[in-house]
Amino acid sequence: LMEGITSEAASLAGQLKLPGLVVLYDDNKITIDGSTDLAFTEDTGKRFESYGWQVDTVEDGDGSAKDILEALENARKAMKPVLIKVRTTIGFGCPKAGTAHIHGTPLSAEDIAKMRKSAGFPEATAFHVPKKVLDFFRARGAEGDQAAAQWSKLLEQYKEAHPALHTELVRRLRGDGPPAWWGCFNAASAKPVDAGDAALSAMAALLPEVVGGSMYSCPA
């Protein structure tokens, strides 16, 4: 959340009061240079509250999956975007936990073995998935297959009822542009600012999903 573009996106999401948008913020207080206090001392929660977001905090992100799940369930009920600050220890379980070393430096074989041991995994096994975890995700995969089949059936029904809207919806979901949509740029004039305005206006006519703004399209 230190990059500026997130501020613009989050501000728009708050303005639109987007429900169902939930962001988990890994609040581990570490950057690749060291503590976040070196360059990032703002109160992130207050910033997002000022955008119109709901802000919740999970104090023990290292050991309380239950608290994270409860926070997610509560967030899904909100009628606006939600930021969940999850306080964690970077490299939890590793000898270098809580330091910048774990951020960008590969762990040694000894560090990895100690981390496996602290997690209760076999120390000598390179990749280990407990059966309980494997069974859980396979079951979730089966549930996902059922949900996908239901969605596909619903989409077919929508196609029969609204063929034109269905075509447009599928195009957007695929990220495809209309045929020869690049031709809209031919509307641009030679002047840079005029060209940007003309191109954006032409794109909006062909791509209804485009969101943008222009100094020439406002009253000023």
C-alpha positions in Angstrom: 0.0 0.0 0.0 3.0 2.3 -0.2 2.7 2.8 -3.9 0.7 5.9 -5.0 -1.5 4.2 -7.5 -3.2 2.2 -4.7 -4.3 5.5 -3.3 -6.1 6.5 -6.5 -7.8 3.1 -6.9 -8.8 3.0 -3.2 -10.2 6.5 -3.3 -12.4 5.7 -6.4 -13.6 2.4 -4.7 -14.6 4.4 -1.6 -16.3 7.0 -3.8 -18.3 4.3 -5.5 -19.0 2.5 -2.2 -18.1 -0.9 -3.9 -19.5 -3.8 -1.8 -17.7 -7.1 -2.0 -14.2 -5.5 -2.3 -12.1 -6.8 0.5 -8.4 -6.1 0.8 -6.1 -8.1 3.2 -3.2 -5.9 4.2 -0.2 -7.9 5.4 0.9 -5.4 8.1 4.3 -6.9 9.0 6.2 -3.5 9.4 9.1 -4.6 7.2 10.3 -3.5 3.8 13.3 -4.7 1.9 15.4 -1.9 3.4 14.3 -2.5 7.0 11.5 -1.3 9.2 8.6 0.6 7.5 9.3 3.4 9.9 12.2 4.4 7.6 9.9 5.8 5.0 6.3 4.8 5.8 4.9 6.2 9.1 1.3 7.0 8.2 -1.8 5.5 9.8 -3.0 3.4 6.9 -6.3 2.6 8.6 -7.2 6.3 9.0 -6.2 6.9 5.3 -8.6 4.2 4.1 -11.3 5.4 6.5 -11.0 8.8 4.9 -11.6 7.2 1.5 -14.9 5.8 2.9 -13.7 2.3 3.6 -14.5 0.1 6.6 -11.3 -0.8 8.4 -10.9 -3.9 10.6 -7.8 -5.3 12.3 -6.7 -8.9 13.0 -4.0 -8.6 15.8 -2.7 -12.2 15.5 -2.2 -13.0 11.8 0.6 -15.5 12.7 -1.5 -18.0 14.6 -5.2 -17.2 14.4 -6.7 -18.3 11.1 -10.0 -18.2 12.9 -9.8 -14.5 13.5 -8.9 -13.9 9.8 -11.9 -16.0 8.6 -14.2 -14.1 11.0 -13.0 -10.8 9.7 -13.6 -12.0 6.1 -17.1 -13.1 6.9 -17.9 -9.7 8.5 -16.4 -7.9 5.6 -18.6 -9.7 3.1 -21.6 -8.2 4.8 -20.4 -4.6 4.4 -22.0 -2.3 1.8 -18.7 -0.7 1.0 -15.1 -1.7 0.5 -13.2 -3.2 3.5 -9.5 -3.1 4.4 -8.5 -5.8 6.9 -5.1 -5.1 8.5 -3.6 -8.4 9.4 -0.6 -8.0 11.8 1.9 -10.6 11.0 5.6 -11.5 11.4 7.4 -11.7 8.1 9.1 -15.1 7.9 7.2 -16.4 10.9 8.8 -19.6 12.2 12.2 -18.8 10.6 15.3 -17.8 12.6 15.4 -14.5 10.6 11.7 -13.8 11.3 10.7 -10.1 11.6 13.8 -8.8 9.8 14.5 -7.4 6.3 16.7 -10.4 5.6 13.7 -12.6 5.1 12.3 -10.1 2.6 14.8 -10.4 -0.2 17.5 -12.9 0.8 17.1 -16.7 0.1 16.9 -18.9 3.2 19.8 -21.2 3.9 19.2 -25.0 4.0 19.6 -24.8 7.8 17.0 -22.0 8.1 14.6 -23.9 6.0 15.0 -27.0 8.1 14.4 -25.0 11.3 11.3 -23.4 9.7 9.9 -26.8 8.8 10.5 -28.1 12.3 8.7 -25.1 13.9 5.8 -25.8 11.6 5.7 -29.5 12.5 6.7 -30.6 9.0 9.3 -33.3 8.1 12.6 -31.5 8.2 14.1 -33.5 5.3 11.1 -33.3 2.9 11.5 -30.6 0.3 7.8 -30.2 -0.4 5.2 -31.5 2.1 1.5 -31.1 2.1 -0.3 -32.6 5.1 -3.1 -34.9 4.1 -5.7 -32.8 6.0 -4.8 -29.8 3.9 -4.8 -31.8 0.7 -8.2 -33.3 1.4 -9.6 -29.9 2.3 -8.5 -28.2 -1.0 -9.6 -31.2 -3.1 -13.1 -30.9 -1.5 -13.1 -27.1 -2.2 -12.1 -27.9 -5.8 -15.1 -30.1 -6.2 -17.3 -27.4 -4.8 -15.8 -25.0 -7.2 -16.5 -27.3 -10.1 -20.2 -27.4 -9.1 -20.4 -23.6 -8.8 -18.7 -23.2 -12.2 -21.3 -25.6 -13.8 -24.1 -23.6 -12.2 -22.6 -20.4 -13.5 -22.3 -21.8 -17.0 -25.9 -22.9 -17.0 -27.0 -19.5 -15.8 -24.9 -17.8 -18.5 -26.6 -20.0 -21.2 -30.0 -19.0 -19.9 -28.9 -15.3 -20.1 -27.7 -15.9 -23.7 -31.1 -17.2 -24.7 -33.0 -14.3 -23.0 -30.6 -11.5 -24.0 -28.3 -12.5 -26.9 -26.9 -9.1 -27.6 -26.1 -8.3 -23.9 -24.6 -11.8 -23.5 -22.2 -11.2 -26.4 -21.1 -7.9 -24.9 -20.7 -9.4 -21.4 -18.6 -12.3 -22.7 -16.5 -9.9 -24.7 -15.7 -7.9 -21.5 -15.1 -10.9 -19.4 -12.6 -12.1 -22.0 -11.0 -8.7 -22.3 -11.5 -8.6 -26.0 -12.0 -5.4 -28.0 -14.7 -4.9 -30.6 -13.5 -5.5 -34.2 -11.1 -2.9 -35.4 -11.4 -0.8 -32.3 -7.9 0.6 -32.8 -9.4 2.6 -35.6 -10.8 5.0 -33.0 -7.4 6.6 -32.7 -7.7 7.9 -36.2 -10.0 10.5 -34.6 -7.0 12.0 -32.8 -5.8 15.4 -34.1 -2.2 16.6 -34.2 -2.3 18.6 -30.9 -1.3 16.3 -27.9 -4.1 17.4 -25.6 -6.7 17.6 -28.3 -5.5 14.1 -29.5 -5.9 12.6 -26.1 -9.4 14.0 -25.7 -10.5 12.9 -29.2 -9.1 9.4 -28.7 -10.8 9.0 -25.3 -14.1 10.1 -26.7 -13.8 7.7 -29.7 -12.8 4.9 -27.4 -15.8 5.5 -25.1 -18.1 5.1 -28.0 -16.7 1.6 -28.9 -15.7 0.5 -25.4 -18.4 1.3 -22.9 -16.3 -0.2 -20.1 -13.6 2.5 -20.4 -13.4 4.8 -17.4 -11.5 8.0 -17.9 -11.6 11.8 -17.9 -10.6 14.8 -20.0 -10.1 18.5 -19.4 -12.1 19.2 -22.5 -15.1 17.1 -21.4 -15.6 19.0 -18.2 -17.3 22.4 -17.7 -14.1 24.2 -16.8 
